[in-house]
Amino acid sequence: MPYHEIHEKKKVKNYALLVVMFALVATFFAVTIVKFSSMMGG
């Protein structure tokens, strides 16, 4: 396998990892906001 292909796969993996991290952070924020607003609402 040429070096270029390995490099491309690594780039894709890094991008996927970034997307997963962003999704986790977004979910965490969403849950926190929902809990906070429900606490404020009563």
Phi, psi and omega per residue, in radians:
M1 nan 2.215 -3.137
P2 -1.131 2.705 -3.125
Y3 -1.032 -0.660 -3.091
H4 -1.017 -0.753 -3.132
E5 -1.123 -0.735 3.126
I6 -1.063 -0.748 -3.122
H7 -1.095 -0.740 3.137
E8 -1.093 -0.762 3.131
K9 -1.078 -0.705 3.141
K10 -1.114 -0.694 3.131
K11 -1.100 -0.754 3.135
V12 -1.107 -0.732 3.134
K13 -1.092 -0.755 3.124
N14 -1.094 -0.718 3.138
Y15 -1.124 -0.741 3.128
A16 -1.093 -0.731 3.134
L17 -1.082 -0.719 3.134
L18 -1.090 -0.750 3.138
V19 -1.103 -0.752 3.134
V20 -1.098 -0.779 3.135
M21 -1.061 -0.768 3.142
F22 -1.094 -0.711 3.138
A23 -1.108 -0.737 3.133
L24 -1.107 -0.775 3.139
V25 -1.114 -0.754 -3.138
A26 -1.088 -0.743 3.124
T27 -1.109 -0.768 3.136
F28 -1.037 -0.799 3.132
F29 -1.113 -0.726 -3.122
A30 -1.087 -0.796 3.141
V31 -1.108 -0.750 -3.138
T32 -1.085 -0.764 -3.137
I33 -1.133 -0.736 3.134
V34 -1.118 -0.791 3.126
K35 -1.097 -0.767 -3.104
F36 -1.112 -0.794 -3.121
S37 -1.187 -0.594 3.105
S38 -1.236 -0.579 3.068
M39 -1.162 -0.741 -3.134
M40 -1.209 -0.617 -3.112
G41 -1.254 -0.395 3.140
G42 2.386 nan nan
